[in-house]
Amino acid sequence: MAKIKVTQTRSSIGSKPKQRGSLRALGLGRIGKSNVLEDTPDARGQINKVPHLISVEEDDS
């Protein structure tokens, strides 16, 4: 299955609690932290909740 690399680029200060929860579920918590995830519908749904706080790229490894 394909993998995606998610990196937090902006702070979660001032964001809604559900958005902070989505960041935590993605394995993020501070600016610059990255996580490699399986490209599943669950992960894509969480990514779609916080696109303004993260950057997403394909992981080739």
Helices and strands as residue ranges (DSSP letters): E 3-8, H 17-25, E 34-38, H 41-49, E 54-59
